[in-house]
Amino acid sequence: MSENTTASTSPGVPVEDPTPFGWLTTADHKRTGRLFIVSALGFLILGAVLDLLVRLDLTSASKFVSLDADSFAQSFALSRETLVLLFLMPAFLGLAMYLVPLQIGASNLAFPRAATASFWVWKISAVVLIGAYLGNGGPYGGWANGVDLHLLALTGLVIALLLGSITVATTVMTMRSPGLYMDETPPFTWSALVAASMLVVSLPVLLGQIAILYIDHRYGRVFLLGNYGIWERIDWIHRTPQLFIYVVPVLGVAAEIVLAAAKRRVFEPIAMYFAIGLVGLFGFGAWTNFAITGEGADIIDGFEGVVLVGLYAGALLGTAGLLGLLGLAVIQNRKLPKISTSLIAAFAAGKLVLVGALVGLIGAAADWLEIAGRGNDGNPQLRMTTWVTGQQSVLIYGAGLLGLLAAIHWWAPKIWGRQLNELLGLLNFLVIGAGALLAFVGPALSGLVTEQPDFVYADPNATSLYSNWVDDTGAEGLSALGAAGVALLLAGAALLILNLFISICLKKGPEAIEDPWSAQSPEWLLPSPPPMGETAELPMLTSGTPLLDAQEETEEANV
């Protein structure tokens, strides 16, 4: 992929090694960001394939279609961990590592070597995680050492993502251009700070939980009595409300692209920052983890149920407020912006964050109020059904993947120096959008109408419980709908990778100029792509929209 290697570096800064070996020892935030983005796209394919196999098995109430009793539980767990820890989080972390320094006038990340270390620890831990499952490990594995290996790999992943989040948050708070105040930073930088800050306070909770689980499983088995209790105590990291933290950068992407396309500032910047921060704040899901003892924790009834409803309502309010501000900016422009892949994907991704919050609010409220006797007559509450899979799909596949599609099309000139094929991008949007819709609607209706379970946390060998639960429910057709959606999403992910390969690797995409979109944020003041290493001359910023400021000054001077 193209990369400008002629750079003037600051005194005392090590010169980047332009050879392939330089990717191992790089201290350049741009290289580290690319590594995260490309690797996350590869793991997306793996996660979607596993998810497809799991959903195919849900199309039959009496037998396993693609897996068996032993591999179903392991595939279920690995698919969730892959989609969240190996795709969604690192993809937007990589974007933040690349773009944040460019948007705030910084020469690099605060801890560039730590950022590089975070990638390689994450990548090695990801390989070990997959290896643990292949060796019959993981939460439901039959090899005790493989179960321990899974927990160690999970620890490495969490530490790596935590370290990367710290570098991003520290950069935003300490390395801004002297005249750039926090409430003037571009929306994506602010969203990256919100997401990184919330990860810094929530991921240590998971680390503590894993440490206790590892000690108990390896040395005592006092609480778990084996390995089947592990997943229910770490599953909160893959569910709402925690998922809202991971998609906060999607809102920053949407704000950047929509405002640039409208050629307007947001009506009230503080309100925009507050709305994005609200989604991150109400995404704190660490409190919902199960207690480490066998008694577990009830998060539905009583006070905790009210809190859960409140978290979804807060996320819904924040997302709706942001979309309202962006819509107002478009209306004030008095003409529709030019349609592009990045614009429509960003708009759709923001809307799907709103849908995810609404779906979560409905599910939490229905469970808390025990509508139709749920929780009293032995039937599962919505949170135990595929309704939860629908929530995950609309946020991971819908908001997350569409948001990444928008970001890659928008910033590809800045990251790789070439624009992506626009027609292929529009087709990509249609395929991913349709796939995300089906992947959401199928399991959501299946959970709501038929109460088909999302997963049985107990011993997966007790398949009679699972079979009896879904037998004669009529859920097979709805589950097939969801499986078809994931198949489409696989095609959409492949299209995105193909577009990158053709446009960037084969150099078929148009070469980018400094500002191909007539954008307004500071990164477009620099060459596309910026030179390798730390540049000696950085723009002095007093605003997050310097290009728009210059345009307005020119218009005023011509009046």
C-alpha positions in Angstrom: 0.0 0.0 0.0 1.4 3.4 -1.0 3.4 5.3 1.6 5.4 8.5 1.3 8.8 7.9 2.7 10.4 11.3 2.3 9.9 13.1 5.6 11.8 15.7 7.5 11.9 14.5 11.1 12.2 16.4 14.3 15.6 16.5 16.0 16.3 13.4 18.1 13.5 11.4 16.5 14.5 8.0 15.2 14.2 7.7 11.4 11.6 5.1 10.3 12.9 2.0 8.7 11.2 2.0 5.2 11.8 -1.8 4.8 9.2 -4.4 5.7 11.1 -5.1 8.9 10.2 -1.5 9.9 6.6 -2.6 10.5 7.8 -4.7 13.5 9.7 -1.8 15.2 7.8 1.2 14.0 7.2 4.2 16.2 5.0 5.9 13.6 1.3 6.1 14.6 0.3 5.9 10.9 1.9 2.5 10.4 0.4 1.2 13.7 -3.0 2.4 12.7 -2.8 0.7 9.4 -1.8 -2.6 11.0 -4.8 -2.5 13.3 -7.3 -1.6 10.5 -6.1 -4.3 8.0 -5.8 -7.0 10.7 -9.3 -6.3 12.1 -10.8 -6.7 8.6 -9.2 -10.1 8.3 -10.6 -11.2 11.7 -14.1 -9.9 10.6 -14.2 -12.6 8.0 -13.4 -15.3 10.7 -16.0 -14.0 13.1 -18.8 -13.8 10.5 -18.1 -17.3 9.3 -18.4 -18.7 12.8 -21.5 -16.6 13.4 -23.0 -18.1 10.2 -22.3 -21.6 11.4 -24.0 -20.9 14.8 -27.0 -19.3 13.1 -27.4 -22.3 10.7 -27.7 -24.6 13.7 -30.5 -22.4 15.1 -32.5 -23.2 12.0 -33.3 -26.7 13.3 -35.0 -27.4 16.6 -34.1 -31.1 16.6 -30.6 -31.5 15.3 -27.3 -29.7 14.6 -27.0 -28.5 11.0 -23.4 -27.4 10.7 -21.8 -28.1 14.1 -22.2 -30.7 16.9 -22.9 -30.6 20.6 -19.3 -30.0 21.5 -18.3 -27.4 18.9 -21.5 -25.4 19.0 -20.8 -23.8 22.4 -17.2 -23.1 21.5 -18.1 -21.6 18.1 -20.7 -19.4 19.8 -18.2 -18.1 22.3 -15.4 -17.6 19.7 -17.6 -15.8 17.3 -18.6 -13.2 19.9 -15.0 -12.7 21.0 -13.8 -12.4 17.4 -16.4 -9.9 16.4 -15.9 -7.7 19.4 -12.3 -8.1 20.6 -10.7 -8.9 17.2 -12.8 -6.7 14.9 -14.9 -3.9 16.3 -12.7 -2.5 19.0 -9.3 -2.7 17.2 -10.7 -1.4 13.9 -11.7 1.9 15.4 -8.7 1.9 17.7 -6.5 1.8 14.6 -8.5 4.6 13.0 -8.0 6.7 16.2 -4.2 6.0 16.3 -3.8 7.1 12.7 -6.1 10.1 12.7 -6.1 11.7 16.2 -2.5 13.1 16.0 -3.2 14.5 12.6 -6.5 16.1 13.8 -5.0 17.9 16.8 -1.6 19.0 15.4 0.5 16.4 17.2 3.6 14.9 15.8 2.8 11.4 17.1 0.9 9.5 19.7 1.9 10.2 23.3 3.5 6.7 23.7 4.3 5.5 20.1 6.3 2.5 21.2 3.5 1.5 23.6 1.0 1.8 20.7 3.2 -0.6 18.6 3.5 -3.0 21.5 -0.3 -2.9 21.9 -0.7 -4.1 18.3 1.7 -7.0 18.5 0.5 -8.1 21.9 -3.1 -8.0 20.5 -2.1 -9.9 17.3 -0.2 -12.6 19.2 -2.9 -13.0 21.8 -5.5 -13.3 19.0 -3.5 -16.2 17.4 -3.2 -17.8 20.8 -6.9 -17.4 21.5 -7.8 -19.1 18.2 -5.3 -21.8 18.9 -6.8 -22.5 22.3 -10.2 -23.1 20.7 -8.7 -25.3 18.0 -7.1 -27.4 20.8 -10.5 -28.0 22.4 -10.1 -25.1 24.8 -12.1 -22.0 25.5 -14.9 -21.6 28.0 -16.6 -24.8 26.9 -13.5 -26.8 25.9 -12.7 -30.3 27.1 -9.0 -29.7 27.5 -8.3 -28.1 30.9 -5.0 -26.5 29.8 -6.9 -25.1 26.7 -9.4 -23.4 29.0 -6.5 -21.8 30.9 -4.8 -20.8 27.7 -8.0 -19.1 26.5 -8.1 -17.0 29.7 -4.4 -16.1 29.3 -5.0 -15.1 25.6 -8.0 -13.1 26.7 -5.9 -11.3 29.2 -3.4 -10.4 26.5 -6.1 -9.0 24.3 -7.6 -6.9 27.0 -4.2 -5.5 28.1 -3.3 -4.7 24.5 -6.6 -2.9 23.9 -6.3 -1.1 27.2 -2.8 0.0 26.4 -3.8 1.3 23.0 -6.8 3.2 24.5 -4.4 4.9 27.0 -2.2 6.1 24.3 -5.1 7.6 22.4 -6.7 9.3 25.4 -3.3 10.7 26.6 -2.6 12.1 23.2 -5.9 14.0 23.0 -5.6 15.4 26.5 -1.9 16.4 26.5 -0.6 16.9 22.9 -3.1 19.2 21.2 -1.8 22.2 19.4 -1.4 25.1 21.9 -4.4 27.0 20.5 -6.7 24.1 20.2 -9.0 23.7 23.2 -10.9 20.5 24.0 -14.3 21.9 22.9 -12.8 22.8 19.5 -11.4 19.3 18.6 -12.9 17.6 15.6 -15.8 15.2 16.3 -13.9 12.0 15.6 -11.1 13.0 18.0 -13.7 13.7 20.7 -15.5 10.4 20.1 -12.1 8.6 20.3 -11.4 10.2 23.6 -14.8 9.3 25.0 -14.5 5.6 23.8 -10.9 5.3 25.1 -11.7 6.9 28.4 -14.6 4.5 29.0 -12.5 1.5 28.0 -9.8 2.6 30.5 -12.4 2.4 33.3 -14.2 -0.8 32.2 -11.5 -3.1 30.8 -9.7 -3.4 34.2 -12.9 -4.8 35.6 -12.7 -7.6 33.0 -9.0 -8.1 33.8 -9.9 -8.6 37.5 -12.7 -11.0 36.6 -10.4 -13.1 34.4 -7.7 -13.3 37.0 -10.2 -14.7 39.5 -11.6 -17.1 36.9 -8.1 -18.3 36.0 -7.0 -18.9 39.6 -10.2 -20.7 40.4 -10.2 -23.0 37.3 -6.5 -23.9 37.5 -6.0 -24.3 41.3 -9.3 -24.6 43.2 -12.6 -24.8 41.2 -14.3 -23.6 44.3 -16.8 -21.3 42.6 -17.1 -22.7 39.1 -16.9 -26.4 39.7 -15.3 -26.7 36.2 -15.3 -24.5 33.2 -18.9 -24.1 32.3 -19.4 -21.0 34.5 -16.7 -19.0 32.8 -18.6 -17.6 29.8 -21.5 -16.1 31.7 -19.1 -14.1 33.8 -17.3 -12.5 30.9 -20.2 -12.3 28.4 -21.0 -8.7 29.4 -18.1 -7.5 27.4 -19.9 -8.6 24.2 -23.3 -7.2 25.1 -25.2 -4.0 25.5 -24.8 -1.6 27.2 -21.0 -2.2 26.9 -21.3 -2.4 23.1 -22.3 1.3 23.0 -18.8 2.2 24.1 -17.3 0.4 21.1 -19.5 2.2 18.6 -19.1 5.8 20.0 -16.4 6.4 17.3 -19.1 5.6 14.7 -20.9 8.8 15.9 -17.7 10.8 15.5 -17.3 9.4 11.9 -20.9 10.4 11.1 -20.5 13.9 12.5 -17.2 14.5 10.6 -18.6 13.3 7.2 -22.1 14.9 7.4 -20.9 18.3 8.6 -18.2 18.3 5.8 -20.7 17.3 3.2 -23.1 20.0 4.4 -20.2 22.5 4.6 -21.6 23.8 7.9 -20.6 23.9 11.5 -22.9 22.2 14.0 -25.5 24.5 15.4 -24.2 24.1 19.0 -20.8 22.4 19.4 -21.1 21.8 23.1 -24.4 20.0 22.6 -22.7 17.8 20.0 -19.8 16.9 22.4 -22.3 16.3 25.2 -24.4 14.0 23.1 -21.5 11.9 22.0 -20.2 11.8 25.6 -23.6 10.7 26.9 -23.6 7.6 24.7 -20.2 6.6 26.0 -21.2 7.3 29.6 -24.4 5.3 29.4 -22.5 2.4 27.7 -20.6 1.5 30.9 -21.6 -2.2 31.2 -19.0 -3.5 33.7 -21.5 -3.4 36.5 -23.7 -6.0 34.7 -21.2 -8.9 35.1 -22.2 -11.9 37.1 -20.9 -12.2 40.6 -18.0 -14.6 40.9 -19.8 -16.9 43.3 -22.4 -19.4 42.1 -25.2 -17.2 43.2 -24.8 -15.0 40.2 -26.4 -11.6 39.9 -29.9 -10.5 39.0 -29.8 -7.5 36.7 -33.4 -7.4 35.8 -35.6 -7.1 38.8 -35.7 -4.3 41.3 -33.3 -1.4 41.3 -30.8 -2.9 38.9 -33.6 -3.2 36.3 -34.3 0.5 36.6 -30.6 1.3 36.1 -30.5 -0.9 33.0 -33.5 0.8 31.5 -32.0 4.2 32.3 -28.7 3.3 30.6 -30.5 2.5 27.4 -32.6 5.6 27.6 -29.6 7.8 28.1 -27.8 6.2 25.1 -31.0 6.7 23.0 -31.3 10.3 24.1 -27.6 11.1 23.3 -27.8 9.4 19.8 -31.1 11.1 18.9 -29.7 14.5 20.0 -26.6 14.1 17.9 -28.5 13.0 14.8 -30.9 15.9 15.3 -28.0 18.4 15.3 -26.5 16.9 12.2 -29.9 16.9 10.4 -30.3 20.6 11.3 -26.9 21.3 9.8 -27.9 19.7 6.5 -31.2 21.6 6.5 -29.4 24.9 7.1 -27.3 24.3 4.0 -30.6 24.5 2.0 -29.4 22.0 -0.6 -28.8 18.3 -0.5 -25.1 17.4 -0.2 -23.5 15.2 -2.9 -24.3 11.6 -2.5 -21.3 9.4 -1.8 -20.6 6.0 -0.2 -19.1 7.7 2.9 -22.0 10.0 3.4 -24.8 7.5 3.1 -22.9 4.8 5.1 -22.2 7.3 7.8 -25.8 8.4 8.0 -27.1 4.8 8.1 -24.5 3.9 10.7 -25.7 6.7 13.0 -29.3 5.7 12.6 -28.5 2.1 13.5 -26.8 3.2 16.7 -30.2 4.8 17.5 -32.0 1.6 16.6 -29.6 -0.4 18.8 -30.4 1.8 21.8 -34.1 1.6 21.1 -34.1 -2.2 20.8 -32.1 -2.4 24.1 -34.6 -0.1 25.8 -37.6 -2.1 24.7 -36.0 -5.4 25.8 -34.9 -4.1 29.2 -38.2 -2.4 29.9 -40.2 -5.5 28.9 -38.1 -7.7 31.1 -38.2 -5.4 34.1 -42.0 -5.0 33.8 -42.3 -8.7 33.3 -44.8 -8.2 30.5 -47.0 -11.2 29.7 -45.7 -13.0 32.8 -42.0 -13.2 31.6 -39.9 -14.4 34.5 -42.8 -15.8 36.4 -44.0 -18.7 34.3 -40.7 -20.3 33.6 -40.3 -18.7 30.2 -37.0 -17.0 29.4 -36.8 -13.2 29.6 -35.9 -11.4 26.4 -32.3 -11.0 27.5 -31.9 -14.8 27.4 -33.3 -15.1 23.9 -32.0 -14.3 20.4 -33.4 -10.8 20.9 -29.9 -10.1 22.3 -28.4 -11.5 19.1 -30.5 -8.9 17.2 -29.1 -6.2 19.4 -25.5 -7.3 18.8 -26.1 -7.6 15.1 -27.5 -4.1 14.7 -24.6 -2.6 16.5 -21.7 -4.7 15.4 -22.7 -5.4 11.8 -25.0 -2.5 11.2 -23.4 0.5 13.0 -19.9 -0.9 13.3 -19.3 -2.3 9.8 -21.2 0.5 8.0 -19.4 3.1 10.1 -16.1 1.5 9.2 -17.1 1.5 5.5 -17.8 5.2 5.7 -14.6 5.9 7.5 -12.4 3.9 5.1 -14.0 5.5 2.0 -13.6 9.0 3.6 -10.1 8.7 4.9 -8.6 6.2 2.4 -6.9 9.1 0.6 -5.3 10.2 3.8 -4.3 6.7 5.0 -3.2 5.2 1.7 -3.0 8.1 -0.8 -5.7 6.8 -3.1 -9.5 6.9 -3.3 -11.6 3.8 -3.4 -13.8 2.8 -6.3 -17.1 4.7 -5.7 -19.4 2.4 -7.6 -18.1 -0.6 -5.8 -18.5 1.3 -2.6 -22.2 2.0 -3.2 -22.7 -1.7 -4.0 -20.8 -2.5 -0.8 -23.2 -0.3 1.1 -26.3 -2.0 -0.3 -24.9 -5.5 0.5 -23.8 -4.7 4.0 -27.0 -2.7 4.7 -29.3 -5.5 3.6 -27.2 -8.1 5.4 -27.2 -6.1 8.7 -31.0 -5.7 8.4 -31.6 -9.4 8.0 -29.1 -10.4 10.6 -31.0 -8.1 13.0 -34.6 -8.7 12.1 -34.4 -12.5 12.0 -33.1 -13.1 15.6 -34.9 -10.2 17.1 -38.3 -11.5 15.9 -37.3 -15.1 16.8 -36.6 -14.0 20.4 -39.6 -11.8 20.7 -42.2 -14.1 19.1 -40.9 -17.6 19.7 -38.6 -17.1 22.8 -35.8 -19.0 21.0 -32.9 -18.9 23.4 -29.7 -17.0 22.6 -27.6 -19.7 24.3 -27.8 -22.1 27.2 -25.1 -21.2 29.7 -25.3 -24.6 31.4 -23.4 -27.7 30.4 -23.6 -27.7 26.6 -23.7 -31.5 26.6 -27.2 -31.2 28.0 -28.6 -30.7 24.5 -32.0 -32.0 25.5 -32.6 -28.7 27.4 -31.8 -26.7 24.3 -33.7 -28.9 21.9 -36.8 -28.9 24.1 -36.7 -25.1 24.5 -36.8 -24.5 20.8 -38.9 -27.4 19.6 -42.1 -26.6 17.8 -41.6 -22.8 18.2 -41.6 -22.0 14.5 -38.3 -20.2 14.9 -36.5 -22.1 12.1 -37.6 -19.7 9.3 -36.6 -16.6 11.3 -33.3 -18.1 12.2 -32.7 -18.8 8.5 -33.4 -15.1 7.8 -30.7 -14.1 10.2 -28.3 -16.7 8.7 -29.0 -15.3 5.2 -28.1 -11.8 6.5 -24.8 -13.0 7.9 -24.0 -14.6 4.5 -24.7 -11.2 2.8 -22.5 -9.5 5.4 -19.7 -11.9 4.5 -20.0 -10.9 0.9 -20.0 -7.2 2.0 -16.8 -7.6 4.0 -15.2 -9.4 1.1 -16.2 -6.6 -1.3 -14.6 -4.0 1.1 -11.4 -6.0 1.2 -11.5 -6.4 -2.6 -12.0 -2.7 -3.1 -9.0 -2.0 -0.9 -6.9 -4.5 -2.8 -7.8 -3.2 -6.2 -7.7 0.5 -5.4 -4.7 0.5 -3.0 -2.5 -2.6 -3.6 -3.0 -2.6 -7.4 -3.0 1.2 -7.5 -6.2 1.4 -9.6 -7.8 4.1 -7.4 -7.3 7.7 -8.3 -4.3 9.4 -6.6 -5.5 11.7 -3.8 -4.9 15.4 -3.5 -4.5 16.9 -0.1 -8.2 17.6 0.4 -10.3 15.6 -2.2 -13.6 16.1 -0.3 -13.4 19.8 0.4 -13.5 18.8 4.1 -12.9 21.0 7.1 -10.9 19.2 9.7 -7.1 19.7 10.3 -5.8 16.4 8.8 -6.7 17.6 5.4 -4.1 20.4 5.7 -1.4 17.7 5.3 -0.3 15.7 2.3 -2.3 12.6 1.4 -0.8 10.4 2.8 1.4 12.3 5.3 5.1 11.4 5.1 6.5 8.6 7.2 7.8 9.5 10.6 7.4 12.7 12.6 7.2 15.9 10.5 9.3 18.8 11.6 6.6 21.4 10.7 3.1 21.0 12.2 0.1 23.3 11.6 -0.7 25.7 14.5 -4.4 25.1 15.2 -6.9 27.3 17.0 -10.0 25.5 15.6 -11.1 22.0 14.6 -12.3 23.4 11.3 -9.4 25.4 9.8 -10.3 24.7 6.2 -13.9 26.0 6.7 -12.5 29.0 8.6 -10.2 29.8 5.7 -13.1 29.5 3.2 -15.4 31.8 5.2 -12.6 34.4 5.5 -12.1 34.3 1.8 -15.8 34.7 1.2 -16.0 37.7 3.6 -13.0 39.3 1.9 -14.6 39.0 -1.5 -17.9 40.6 -0.3 
